[in-house]
Amino acid sequence: MSEITPSQTVGPFFAYGLTPKGRCEWDPNGSYSWKNTVESNLVTPDVSGTRIHIEGTVRDGDGLPINDCMIEIWQADAQGRYASPGANRALPNTKFKGFGRSATDKQGVYAFDTIKPGSVAGPGGKPQAPHIVVCIFSRGMLRQIYTRLYFDDEPANASDPILNIVPADRRGTLIAHKQPGADHHYRFDIRVQGGDETVFFDI
């Protein structure tokens, strides 16, 4: 009679190919030796719009930082246009892809440099508040999880059709806060489990 195979957690994600510039405990130089295919800096030379820096920490259900997590973001440009083969985007801004990837470091910190997105159409054509789609990959997850990042200085949040389906006492988990004394710097912390778990969406 054969024995039952012990269970294991899934992951961590394959950093070697996905985030070669990510901080790695097993690499004495702190990163791999080739260029990222996807960067955490989304800003391109022709980009228009307000440049912003987003930083935060990813924590588990016990509040401990997750040091081998990967964060992906997807967003519209400052005019509310996504980069896609069918998009009609005149210069400037044609090189802005709106997609980025960041690994977390030993303290669970990730960071992106990008531009503040414009409003895009939502359900029924209703305008949505500026936001960024956030995808989290981490050990122990069979598949990635999705959330949204909104900005605390956007009046349009009050009428956003997606934000308004979230219970009022949970919406704060989706808000990035502008940092005092730092122009255009926002903090967005992510909690994958626990009492103050970030709101995640079924996609």
LINKA-V949589 format. One line per field, one symbol per residue. ss: DSSP state (a for helix, b for strand, c for the rest). psi: psi as a letter, one per 20 degrees, with the letter a starting at -180 (. if undefined). burial: b if it has 9 or more other C-alpha atoms within 8 Angstrom, else e. A space follows every 50 residues. Layout:
BEGIN
ss = ???
psi = ???
burial = ???
END
This chain:
BEGIN
ss = ccccccccccccccaaaaccccccccccccccccccccccbccccccccc bbbbbbbbbcccccbccccbbbbbccccccccccccccccccccccccbb bbbcccccbbbbbbbcccccbcaaacbcccbbbbbbbcccccccbbbbbb bcccaaaaacccaaacccccaaaabbbbccccccbbbccbbccccccccc bcc
psi = pqqppqqqqparrnhhhgmijqpphiohiirrjrqqhprioipqhjqqrp pqppqrppqahjjqqojkqppqqprrahjkpqoqhiqnoqqrjhiohjpr ppqqahjjprqqpaqpqrqrqbpjjpqqqprpppppprqiphrrqqaqor pikohihhjphghiipphiihhijppppppjopkpqpoqpoirahkpqpq qp.
burial = eeeeeeeeeebbbebeebbbbbbeeeeeebbbeeebebbbebbeebbeee bbbbbbbbbbbeeebbbbbbbbbbbbbbebbbbeeeeeeeeebbebebbb bbbbbbbbbbbbbbbbbbbbbbeeeebbbbbbbbbbbbbebeebbbbbbb beebebbebbbebbeeeeebbebbbbbbbeeeebbbbbbbbbbbeebbbe eee
END
